[in-house]
Structure formats: C-alpha cells, structure tokens
Amino acid sequence: MMIIRPIAHSDLDGLMNLARSAGVGLTSLPVNEDRLSRRISRSVLSFAGELDRADQGYVFVLEDSETGQVGGICALEAAVGLKEPWYNYRVGTIVHASEELGVYSRHETLFLSNDHTGYSELCTLFLHPDFRVNRNGGLLSKSRFLFLAQFPHLFGKTVVAEMRGVSDVEGRSPFWEALGRHFFSIDFAQADYLTGVGQKAFVAELMPKHPVYVDFLPPEAQAVIGKTHENTRPAVAMLESEGFRYEGYVDIFDAGPTVQAYVSEIRAVKDSRLVTARVADPLPEGERGHYLVSNDSLTSFRVVLVESIAPTHEFHLTPEQARALNVEDGGHLRCVALSPKEKV
C-alpha cells in the first residue's frame, strides 16, 4: 500500500535517489546531500511546531508500505519570501502613445517582482518513474490539500505553485539563453542549481531592475513565456481542475507559469469533510469510487488512497488501511473524492 507521511531523517538516502532521478528544472530538489539533510531537519522541526511561520516547510514522502521504498516527494511552504527572496516576473503591458502623431502601441513586458511574498506554496513535487502507476500521482500531489484543509491556521489565504518551464533534453532553456545568460554568464542548469541550494542573492544583484520588453527577445524565447514543460503538463491540468489559475507570473529562469488559488476555493479543500472511521472486513457492498483519506494528526499525518463506497458521516476502511492511517474504529478522518468527477 502507498502511504503519504511526513519525511524523516532516515529518508535521506531515498531523497538523494529521487533527486538524481529528477534532473534539471526542479530547483527545490538539488542533488546536494547537505542541503537535503537541512531540508529534512526543517520539516521535522516544522511538524514539531518549533519554527516561526517564516521558516516552516512541510515535506511529505510517498512510501511503499511493503518495501519501505520512497517513491515520491511533495511539500508545502508556509510563507515564501519572508527569509529568502522569492522572485518571479510579472507579465505586464506598457502603452506608448503620441496624440500628435496618432500612434498608439501596446508592448508586453516583464517586471521583476516579489508580489507573492508571504503566500503559501505547493512545491517539490516529484514521483519516481517506477511509481507512476495506479493513481500514485494524484495521491502524492493532492494529499497536500487534505493537510491544508485540516491545518489552515499554518498557511496563508493564497497558495501558489511554480510550474517547470520549457527546456530541451539537455536542459537548455530558450528563455534563459535569450535573457538570463546575458546577465549571469552561466548555464541555465547551474543557475537553477544555485537557487535550489539557497544562493538567491545574485538574482537581485544581477537581474535588470527595469522592465524587459518581450518584443526584444527572439521568437523562440517569446514562444515559451508562460508555457509548461511537456512532462509537467499533467500536473498543470490537475491543478487547474482543482481551481488553480495562471495570473500572469512566470519563473525568472525558464519562464514557466506560476499558478495560484485561494486555499478556501481549492476543490479538494472545499469539498473535503470530517467523518468517523469504521473498520470493516470485508468492506460494504455498493458502487465504489476513489477517495483520499487522511487522519487528523499533525505530527503523524497520513494519507492513503481508498476505493470505497461514498461516505456519509462515516467512512469504511479495511484493517490494513486503518493501520496505515494510525486510526482505530470510531476515530476521526478527513476524506475527499480523488477526482472532481467523483463526489463525496
């Protein structure tokens, strides 16, 4: 059975294996043991309630309960940009007009922005290729929505997610080659890695402070602004189905889109409900659907994907599922349909 749980210090080797599989473009999962070890420590302290909100980051892993193998990772940042700067480009418009000449023109521009400072963030989503089966992707990604629903006081009213932008098989970004390289004189992969290990001061020091006119960029760079890497398109589609929208912000390196939503309007948050656990073997007969089910514990938070009949004020679990969630008969659960097409 696949279980979502908080990351632990013992997961470092598994996390390093995931980082090696992720490749270029996932800045929050660098192949750097010291950085990842500190990331784990910060998550452990966050779950223990020992950090200020500005420092809190909650990391979860997907674990195969039979083998103990870590097959995926996802995370939530409580508030971005309060300790380390959080940059993006805001896509805007500048109008040039001359009444005397009768000339009027609109130009798309990129403004260096910190507009999302203080927002919460969905981040570090990666599922190992061997685990991309049996709805594991939906379980891994959407499990965070149950955590948001159960512990809203830990997060802001708005949550954002940065989507990986367009790059080729060798990790070259047309947007970076057209813009960033002129100011940094380093490869996209190296710049991407430096931000992933926390060295972000150079962004403010070297990036242009004035608006960048998109018209000045080559066509291949213009074409990828706000576009998503083909491997990330399913993730974007999933977030859009949950209520996330692109509001004109893109990554400063590869121009991938940032999507956002009010936490209270995310489908899996809004539609989730608290129910009572009923342990049964076998499960009751009836039409079944796929449901995300979590316990209500902060430090021992667990999520599993269950195929069961639609819940009322109760939700039926097998003994194995109850053990995976660390709940007993009569305990408290939070559940929601995996897909918007299914109803709780």
GIHU-V635017 format. One record per run of one state. SS is the DSSP state (a for helix, b for strand, c for the rest). FROM is the first residue (numbers start at 1). LEN is the number of residues. Records with the same first field share a line. If there is no record, write none. Layout:
SS = FROM-LEN / FROM-LEN
This chain:
c = 1-1 / 7-2 / 23-10 / 48-5 / 56-1 / 65-5 / 78-10 / 99-4 / 114-6 / 128-1 / 132-4 / 151-1 / 155-3 / 163-11 / 185-3 / 197-4 / 207-5 / 217-2 / 223-7 / 242-3 / 251-6 / 266-1 / 271-2 / 280-8 / 295-7 / 310-4 / 318-1 / 326-6 / 338-7
b = 2-5 / 57-8 / 70-8 / 88-11 / 103-11 / 120-8 / 158-5 / 212-2 / 245-6 / 257-6 / 273-7 / 288-7 / 302-8 / 314-4 / 332-6
a = 9-14 / 33-15 / 53-3 / 129-3 / 136-15 / 152-3 / 174-11 / 188-9 / 201-6 / 214-3 / 219-4 / 230-12 / 263-3 / 267-4 / 319-7
